[in-house]
Amino acid sequence: MFTKKKFTSLKKEEFQKWYDDHFEIFSVIKDLLEYDLSGFAEQTGINRLTFYKSRIKSFESCWAKIEKIKEGKIRKISDYFKDKNQTELPLQHFLEDLIGARLVFYFEPDLQWALTYFYTYPVFKVINVKLYSFLKEDFKFPHDTYLRLEKFINKYKATEIQQKQSGYESVHLILAYNYEMLKKNNPILKRIDKIIESEIGKFPFEIQIRTLLQHSWAQSEHTLNYNIKKNLPYAGKDDSLKHGDFFINKFILRSAEHHQNLIWAKHWKRAEAGKISKSNSGECFDRFQFFPEKERKIILDYYHKFINDESSISKFWNDFLTFIQKISKKYALFSAALPKNEKIWGCKRAILLFVGYLGINQHKSESSEELIHTLVKKFIISATDDFYINLISLYEYIRRIDVHLVNADNIIEFCDPLVTYRVAGLHFVDGNARRAIGLIEDAIGERTKLIKKGIDKKMASSEIINKMHLIRRKAEYYWLAFNQDNRSQKDDIEKALKNIEIAFYEEDKPQKTENEKREKRKILSKWIIYLFYKNYLCYEESHLEQFKNSIKGLENVIKDLLDEKMLQSKKNGSLGLQALALYFWQKGDRHKAEDLITLAHKRVKQYSPFPLQKNEVSELFDIITHRTLF
């Protein structure tokens, strides 16, 4: 670790040793990046990505940059220590571009696809976005450039925007690997030392994203201003950069970029698909609206057979596979590349969601797991033998294309909080709470967008995917994070409580009274359990009184929603029983509390597939039956 003083006094031979000691880690990260960029290229498709390449910055180049930082020529040392509580940093944080890659596209609108990809692909963590542009008051760009820059800034929250007099334009992403996600499915990690493996997520790297014309300008300008100066010590900055011919050349290139965009819009953009009919429902079968009527009827027939009768999966599976194979080329079902238009994506997406839904609901069945596993693997670029990881990859892929089409082309039909909710739920079950939290926040944002557009009430899925339900899920994911970190992060349980309270009073709720009441019952039960743990684990003073006062404030809604006879019915789960047991326990009715928690414990052991839920109820059972209150 390096303080300001230690970094300033760093000697070349010391840095040489550090560079040599860590070079194997640099090489592994570069290999990982090459592997992931090959997948990105496949998902981008031909005629869009010109080329990509990666590199490790040489020792001499790194040392030259360190000297410039020391001298304050490119960035002040103090800029790296913006957090006052952070007095030291690892050396690699001063060299964010030590490992890097460059993606060069034909067309400017496709830059947004790259941003979407790296933001939504869970193995990456976005640390920073740098936007380099050439803007000058007396230099009039075509209007679309301003819109593009504004969109980048607002959507991707660029934290660093620099205007380059050299005319350099590019987007730089500073990323790091999310090791917890990376280790689930990456063949490269299986070949390296465990010590190196654990260090991978600690090293940032840079990805530069630009168009071919922007790249051409950058290379030419670099040759003029750096290489000439380097080889000819007497040469100053090229005089053309100081005069009108520079601006004329840049204007011509900018105009060419603008016309490239027009060509893209005319010949590549999804306009040729024609007007897409609006969906009046969020139910799965309405997702097949993009198919011609004959194909739609066939798919719906399989859908109803498989969903309503599990035994029919084995019976009609070969017929279903034959049908999928027949339409696969027409709708690019087994191609990972970006779809040519929204109609093709609508058809492909419907099949993927159908298969994913079967996987979520049927894969526990011995009669269907292997069949669905086989089909899921057909749609994954680098599938594994782990069915669950493949299922997550399938839904992540669907969401990635959806997000791109909504952001880039404003196709609201693919603004689908239900898909994002599914991905979050899969990560939650897989034990990745932080990823689930980020996704459920995205789902809430997508739901808000639908409400603003005024189409939320038309969606049947709003009975499930409403903000009341989504915020309750967000609270549950914070609770999982709290437990995953050995209950050491007080902030997580505070956020769980805050969100559970917001969910209870949220106005965007299920339309049917019975569904609203069921949702509020779950929220209230979670609320009581979280309040108990917050106080029981001694995070507040006067624990007993605070818990009792909190419960007293909820007493009326507890009596209204947590009916004891109804909760004891076999139709209901254990959550309400746990909350009601805690309610009677704090009132001193230990006998009733023990009866309720015993029944809850029995139901969870019999029916719940989730270890965390079983452990939680077992813990409450132990507390209520063997300990006094606090």
N, C-alpha and C positions, 0 to 999 in steps of 0.2 A: 504494500500500500504506500501511496506517495502523498505527502503534504505539499503545500506550495513551495516551501523551502527545499524539501527533498527533491522535488521535480526540477527546480531551478538549478540545483547543484549536481544534477545527474550527469555523469561522465560517459563518453562514447563507449569505453570498454565495458562499463557496467550495463549499458543498454545492449551491447553486443551479446553479453552473457544471457540477459533476459530473453532476447530475441531467439538465440540458439536453443535455450531451454524449453521454449514454448512453441518452437517451429512445428513439431509434430501435431500439436493441437490446431495450429493454423491450417495445416494440410488436411486434417480430418474435416474441419469446418468447410474448407473449399470443396472437398469431395461431396459432403452432404449438400452443399449449395448446388453443385453441378447436377446431382441426382434430382433435387427438387426442381431445378430450372428445366431439366429435360421433361419432367411432368408438366410444368407450366407451358412449355413450348407445344406439347401434345394437346393440351387443353385450349391453347390459343388458336391452333390450326394454321394451315398454309396461307400464304398471301397476306399475312398480317404482321408477323414477327420477322424482321429482316435477319437478325442474328442475335446471339447472346454469347458472352464469354465471361470468364471469371479469372481472378489473379490474386496472388499474394504480393503485397507491396514489398519491394526489396529493402534490405537493411539500410542502404545508403539513403533511399528515398524517405524512409521512416525517420532516420536521424536528422535529415535536412528539415523535415516538418517540425520535429521537436525543437530544433534550434530557432525556427521561425516563431514558434509559440513562445519560447523563452524571450525572444526579442519583441514580442507583441506585434509581429508583422501580419499574421493571418487571424489570430484570435488571442485575446489576453488570457493569462492563466486564471485570473479571477472569474472569467466567464464559465469555467468548469466547476467552480465552487459556488454556484448560485444559492444552494441550500445552506443556510448559516450553520445548521447542525452537522453538516458534512465537512469534516476537516481533512479527510484523506480519501484518495481514490486509487483504484488499481490502474496500473500504467496503460492498459489497453483502452481505457476510456478517453485518453488523450489522442488515441489513434483509431478513430471509429472506422476509417477506411483502410485499415491494415489488410483486411480481407474484403474483397469487393467483386461486384459483377456489374455488367452493363447490358441492358436490354434495349435494342433499337428496333423501332416499329416503322412501317411505311406511313401510317396515317396518325395524325395527332389525336383524334377521338379515341383511339385504342389505348392511349396512355392510361385512361381511366380504368380500363380492364385490369391492367397491371396493378394499379392501386387497390382495386377491389379484391384482387386475388390475394395479395399479401396481407391485407387487413382481415380477410375472412378465413384464410388457411390457418388452422389452429397450431401448426408447428412453429409459426413465427410470432414474435412479439414486436410490435412497432414501438420504437423508442422515440423517434423524431422524424419529422418531414422537413426537408429543405427545398424551397422553391426558388430557383434562379431564373430571373427574367431580364429582359432589356426593355425598360420603360423610360421614356424621356418626354417631357412636356411638348417638345416641338416635333415629336416623331409619331405620326398617326398610324396606328395599327388598324387592321380590319376589326370590326366590333366583336367578332367571335372570340378573338384572343382575350379581350377583357373579360368576357363571360367565362371563358375557360379558367382564367386565373382566379376569378372570383369564386367559381365553383370549387376549385381545388382548396382554396383557403377556407371556405365555409364548411365544406363537406369533410375534408380530411384534416382540418385544424392544423395547417402548416405552422410550425412553431418558429420557423426561420425563413424569412423572405428577403432575398438580396437582389438588388438591381445591378447588373453587370454592364459596365461601359463597353466591355469587349463584345457585347452582343450574345454572350453565352446564355443558352436556355436549356434547362433540364430540371427534372425532379429527382431528388436524392432521398431515398428511404434509409434510415438507420434502423437496423433490425437486430434481433438476437434470437437464438433458437429457444423455444419453449421445451425444455428438456423432458418434462413430464409427458408431453404429448409426443415428442419425437421418439422416445424409447418404446412406445407401443408398437410401432411398425416401421422399422427402418433397417434394411439389410446391412448397411455400412456399420452400424453400431455393434453388430454381432462379431465384427472382425477386429475390434480395437480394445485396448487396455481399459479396464474399469476406472482407473484413476483419471485417465484422459477423458473418458466418457462423461464423468461427473463435472468436468470443467467446461464442457461445450457451451452451456447456457450463459456463461460468464463473459463471453467475448462478443462484442458487437461487430457488425459488418455492414457494408454499404452497398446498396443497389441503385445504380443510376438508370433512369428511364427517360428516353428521348426519342424523337423521330429521326429518320435517316437524314433529312435536311438539317436538323439541329445538330446532328452528329457530324455532318460534313463541315458545317461552320466551326464547330468546336475544335475539330482536328486542324483545320486550316489556321484558325486563330492561334491555337496552341503552338503550331509550327512557327508562325511569324513572331509571336511575342516571347516565346520561351526558348525554343531550340536555336533560333538565330542569335538571340542575345547570349545564349550559353556558349555558342561556338565562335561568336564574334564579339569579344569583350567591349569593343568600341561602339557597337551598334546599340542605339537606344530603342525605345518603343517605336514600332512602325508608324511613320508619319501619317499613313492613310487613315489610321484610327482617329486622328485628330481633325480630319477635314471632311468635307461633304461627301467625298466618294465612298467613305465608309458607310454613312447613313443611306446612301443610294443603294449600295450593294445589299445592306441589311433589309431595306425596304423591298427590294426585288425578291430576296429569299423569303421574306415574310409573306409577300403576295403569292409566291409559288406555294407556300404552305397553305394559305387560305384556299387556293384553287384545288389543291390536293384534298382538302376537307370537303369541298363541294363534290368532287369526284366520288369520294367515299360515301357521302350522303346519297348520291344518285345510284351508285352501282353496288354498294355493299350494305348500306343501312337497310333495316328490315321493312322498308316502306312497301316492297313488292308483295308482302303478305296480305295486304288489303286490310280493311277494317275488321277488327276482332269483336265479336259479339260480347256484350257485358254479361258476366255471370251473375245470376240472381241468388246464388247460394254458395256456401263454402263447403257443402258436402262433397265427399270424395267423387261421387259419380258425375257431378257437374264439371269436374276437371277434365272430362273427356269431350267437352264441347268443341274442341279444335278438330276432332276427327270427322271425316265424312260420315253420313248417317249409317251406312252399311257397316263400316268398321266399328263405329261407336256402339251399335247394337250388339255386335259380337263381344266386344270388350266388357260391356255392361253385363252380359250374360255370364261370363267368367267371373266377374267381380261378385255378383250376387251368389253364385254357386260357392265360391271359395270362402266368402265372408260368412255366409249363413250355414254352411255345412262343411266342417273340417274334413270329413271323409272324402268329399268330392275333389280335394286337392290331388290326392294320389290317383283318383279315377280319371280325371280329365287333364292331368298335368302334361302329358305328351302332346295332346291336341293344342294346349295353350302354348307350349314351346314352338310347335310348328307354325302357329299363327304369328308369334313374336318374330320368328325367323323370316317369315314372309314379308312383314312390314318393316323389318329392321333397316334395310337400305333406304327405303323411302323417307324414313324419319331419323336416320343416322343414330339408331338406338345404341349401337356399340362403338360409336365414335365419341371420344372425349372432347373434341374441338368445340369451340363456340358455335352455336347454331347460326344458320344463315338468316333466319328470320323468326319472328315470334310464333308463327303458326307451327313451324317444325319443332321449336322448343316446347310449345304447348302440348303437342302430341307426345314427344319424347318424355317430357316431364310427367305427364299423366301415367305413363307406363312405369316410370321409376317410382313414383309415389305409391302406385298400386303394389309393386313388389316390396317397397319399404314397409308399407302398412301390413302386408302379409307377414313380413319378417318380425315386426314388433309384436303382432298379436298371435302368431302361430308357431314361432320358432321353438317354443318349449315342447311342442308336440313331436313325438318321435316319428309320426307318420308324415310330417311335412317339413321338418327341419332341414334334412339333407337336400330335399328338392329345392327349397327356397334358397338355401345356402349356395347351391349350384348356380341359380339364376342371378342372385345378388353379385356373385363373383364375376359374372359376365359383364356387368356394368362398371366394374372397378378397374382402374388402370393397373394398379399394383396390389392386387388382392392378396390376402393372407389366408391361412386356415382358420383364423379367429373370426367366427361369424359376426360377433358383436362389433369388432373393429371395422369390418367391411360394411356393416349396416350404418355405423357412424359416418364412414367415408362417403357412402351413397347419399345420405341426407346433407352432408356438408357440401358435396358437389352440387346438388340441386339448389341449395341456398345461395351458393357462390354465383351461379348463373342468374338466378332471380335478382340478387342484389345489383348485379351489373346492369341488367336490362332496366330495372327501375331507376337506377341512378343515371345511367348514360342516356337512355331513350325515354325515360318517364313512362314506361308501360306499367300502369297501375295494377293491371290484372295479376302481375307477378309479385306485388307487394303482399306477401302472405305470412302473417304472424303465426299461422298454424304450423308451417314448415319450420320456422325458427324455433318455435316452442318444442317441436319434436326433437330437433337437434339438441336443444338445451336439456331436455329430459333424458336423452340417451347419454349425454355426458354426465348428468347427475347420477344416473344409475351406475355408470362406469367409475364413479368416485371423483370426477374432475369438477369440483364445486366452482372454482374460479372461472373456468370456461363457461359453465352453465349460467353463472351470474351475468357475465357479459352478454351472452346470447339472449337471456330473458329480458334484459334491458333493451336490446335491439327489437325484440318482439313487442314490447310495450310501445316503443317508438313507431313501429309499423302499424300497430293498432291505432295509435293517435293519428297517424297520417290518413288512415281509412275513415276515421271519424270526421276529420277536417274535410275530406272529399265528399262526405255525406253518403257513403255507400256501405257503411258498417251495418246498418239495420237490415240490409238485404241479405246478409250472410247468415246462413243457418248456424255456422260454426261460432257465431257470437255468443251462443249459449255456453260454449266452453271457453273460447278465446275472447274474453272480455278483460278489462283492466283489473277488475276485482280479483279474478282468478290468477292473472299473470303476476300481479304484485304479491299475492299470497305465495306463489311459487318462488318468487324472488326471495322472500323472507325464509322459505325453507332451504334455499340454496345457501344463504348466509349461515343458517343453522348447521348445514352440512360442513361448510368451511370452518366454522367454529370447532366442530368435533374433529375434523381432519387435522387441525393444528393443535390437537391435544388441549383444547379449550383454553389456549393461552392468549388468544386475541380478543380482548374485551370489546373492541370495536365491532367485531362480527356479530356478537349477540345483541349489541345495541342497535345495529342496522336491521337485524332480524325482527326485533321488537318494533322499531320504527315503521318498517314496511308492513308488518302484520296489522298494526293499528291503521295505517293509511288504507290498506286493503278493506278493512271492515267498513269504512265510511265512503269507499269509492262509489261514485254514481254510475259509472259504466259497469253494469252488472248483468247477470242473466235475466232475460225478459220474463221467464216463467217463474212464478212465485215459489214453487216447490224447489226449483233449481237454485234460486237465490238463497232460500233458507238453508239448503244443504251446504252451499258454499260458505255462508256465514257461520254455520255450525263448525265447519272445519277450521275456519279462521279463528273463531273464538277458542276452540280447543287448543290450537297452536299457541295462541296468545297466553293462555293460562300456563301452559307447559314452559314457555320461554320465560315468563315472569318468575316462575318457580326456580328455574335453573339460575337465572341472573342473581337472585337473592340467596339461594341455597349455596352457591359457589362463592359467596362472600365478596361480591363486587360492590356492594353498597353497605353503608352503615345502617343500623337498626333493621336488620334483615327481616325479622319476623313481622314487625309492625308495617314495614313497607309492603311486603307481600300481601298481608291481610288488608291493608288500605287499598291496594290495587284491585284485589278481588272484590272488595266491598263496592268499589266504583263500577264493577261489571255485574253486580249481583242480579240486577233486573234482566239483563240480556241472558245471563246464565240460566235463570229460571224459565225464560221464554224459549231458548234454543236447545238446552241440554236436558231434555226430558228423560228421566231415569228409566222408565218402562220402555220407551222407544229405543234407547241405546242398548238395553239388554236383549233386544230382539236379535235373532241370528242374522237378519238382513244387514245389520250395521256392523262396522268394523270396530277397532279398538281405540281409535283416537279420542272420541267423545268420552269413553269410559275412563281413560287416563286422566283427562281434564277434570271430570266429575269426581274422581277419586281424590285428586289434589284439593278440590273445592271442599269436600267433606273433611278431609284430613286437617286443613287449616282451621276449620270450624270446631275441631276436637272430636268429631264423630269417627273415631278410628275403626270401629267395627264395619260401618258401611263403606268406608274408604278401602278397607282390606278386601271386602267382597267384590267391589268394582275393579280394583287393580288385579285381583286374581283372575277374574273373567277376561280382562283385557290381555293379561299375560298368556292365558290359554289360547285365545284367538290368534294372537300374533305367532305363537309357536306353531300353530296348525296351518295358518294360511299365508303368512308374510314371507316373500322371497328375499327381503332386504335385511342383511345382517345388522345394519345400523339401527333399524327400527326394532329388531329383536333385542339388541343390546340396551337400547333406551328404555324399553318397557321392563326388561329384567332389572335394570337399575332402579326404576321407580318402584317396582315390586319389592325390591330389597329395602329401599328407604322406608316405604310405608308400612311394611310388615315387621321390620326389625329395629327401626330407629324412632326416637322421639322427634318431634318437629324442631329442627334447627338445634 
